Amino acid sequence: MGASISLDYITHRFSSGAAPTLQQIEGRVEPGELVALIGRSGCGKSTLLHMLAGLLIPSEGCVRINGHQVARPSAKWNMMFQKASLYPWMSVEENAALGLLFAGMSKRAAAERVDTLLEMVGLDDKRGVNVQSLSGGQQQRVALARSLATDPDVLLLDEPFSALDAFTRAALQEEVPAICRERGITMVIVTHDIDEAVTMADRVLIMSQNPGRVVEELDVDLPWPRRHMDNGFQSLRERLMQRFKTTDDRPTGHSAKPAGKDGSEHAA
């Protein structure tokens, strides 16, 4: 039922003697919380997300999930990227079941679990279809089913909807947090889109750059599902935009405000 994420004073340099990409990031994400991380390109959003996934180890400090230091990838914290990265010669069902088969599950048991997930993501009629024949949005749904198949505690999203058409993007922005809430999954999404952050998150963290730090946060206290035309949505969007603009006016090296419940960030 979800996992806590602790960021313990993360600093990162990509080479010895280089200026830090991330500096002294500290905070916490609560189990089942949905967090969005926004910031300009190059502020370190994706770098931090890779650390949460165990794909990159920070130069200083550490990431802990449920109190355990993250030192490598795990089936309990899965990541979705901008591209679905599916195996083009495989069917929808085969791609979605891949992680389960790698984990040693039998084909029959994997098929049973995947059947439920494909129905959840609206692809139950596409089980045997080759993924090359699917639209971009359908391929991302396959990637989502694959990410959920191992029953993860944490779902990490690196701008997974940025290449999709507006209608598909809007549908997934509603469906993914609904699935996470239903299953108690902790979610962290990196995005450049303020509307997407408000639509999907319980809390939004704003990063500055040079070096990357979490400098602002805003709770999103709106009912689900979020509607862009609602007055509450527009009001909160404007507040977030103002805070985002304020970070641009701060001098380089501004000390980061403590990130409260969570303080993730990473390089895009």
HELIX and SHEET records of a PDB file:
HELIX    1   1 LYS A   45  LEU A   52  1                                   8    
HELIX    2   2 VAL A   92  PHE A  102  1                                  11    
HELIX    3   3 LYS A  107  MET A  120  1                                  14    
HELIX    4   4 VAL A  131  SER A  133  5                                   3    
HELIX    5   5 GLY A  136  ALA A  149  1                                  14    
HELIX    6   6 ALA A  166  ARG A  183  1                                  18    
HELIX    7   7 ILE A  194  MET A  200  1                                   7    
HELIX    8   8 ASN A  231  ASP A  248  1                                  18    
SHEET    1   A 4 LEU A  22  VAL A  29  0                                        
SHEET    2   A 4 ILE A   5  HIS A  12 -1                                        
SHEET    3   A 4 GLU A  60  ILE A  65 -1                                        
SHEET    4   A 4 HIS A  68  GLN A  69 -1                                        
SHEET    1   B 6 TRP A  77  MET A  80  0                                        
SHEET    2   B 6 VAL A 154  ASP A 158  1                                        
SHEET    3   B 6 THR A 186  THR A 191  1                                        
SHEET    4   B 6 LEU A  34  ILE A  38  1                                        
SHEET    5   B 6 ARG A 203  SER A 208  1                                        
SHEET    6   B 6 ARG A 213  ASP A 219 -1                                        
END                                                                             
